[in-house]
């Protein structure tokens, strides 16, 4: 059985930089308050009329394709992770397919929020291992700024979430012990309402009403304390699960790329694992939490900066809405 590997990565971030001081003009907050609780100093928000989920994904995909050294037409499947698609239906995979001129190939959408990219990578890994596909484009992209409650009431989540896109190309390899060693996926729906956007939903009498808007059903709602408490446990568990499955130790990790949920969560996990700074990659400070896009953006940046080298053992891990969480261990 073949193994899958990431052969190229790319990312796109909107031009609009929103600083903590900018947010202080919208709600009762300040730079120090935000940094103390999240580690975020600035983030990117989309420009209406310029940026869409599809357009951002296209730019990230083009970069990934170029870095993989393949032609666009070699891609034979698309997996698109997002919870903020351009349309309610259809999913964003077909929109990206259209823009890339790949009509006819399969396009799958995944809605696992913060762990969406890990889930998407896991699906792609299985398809390549079985020989079903040979070049899969895996994308994570989000525009969340348009759904944030930018009043004092929504402050705790409005300062965290942001916009962006990341993409990777996954292809088979015959090199023994290289590529994706394993992936591990989990979920617990008991906590679904601790981090969610309620509306629109098909089980209502009407999908959209003025009452829903006034009640804030279209805004993101997050129980920050509950999310934090579960995240620090599940992150740690799923990282150890990946290592144990491959008979590896924490010391074997060359780089941990966690989902950029909150810098304080990443730092807590880093301390618990006793990993030095050079073995953990964080960029939430300048980009915020872009949900399904955080990990592929981080992979792309880490490769640009030389933080990922051939032969390195890379661990990816994510936790978020669902609650859903997962990890992947990759021998680069």
Buried (B, 14 or more C-beta within 10 A) or exposed (E): EBBBBBBBBBBBBBEBEBBBEBBBEBBEBEBEBBBEBBBBBBBBBBEEEEBBBBBBBBBBBBBBBEBBEBEBEBBBBBBBBBBBBBEEEEBBBBBBBEBBEBEEBBBBBBBBBBBBBBBBBBBBBEBBBEEEBBBBBBBBBBBBBEBBBBEEEBBBBBBBBBBBBBBBBBBBBEEEEBBBBBBBBBBEEEBEEBBBBBBBEEEEEEEEBEEBEEEBBBBBBBBBEEBBEBBBBBBBBBBBBBBEBBEBEBEEBBBBBBBBBBBBBBBBBBEBBEBEEEBBBBBBBBBBBBBBBBBBBBBBBBBBEEBBEEEBBBBBBBBBBBBBBBBBBBBB
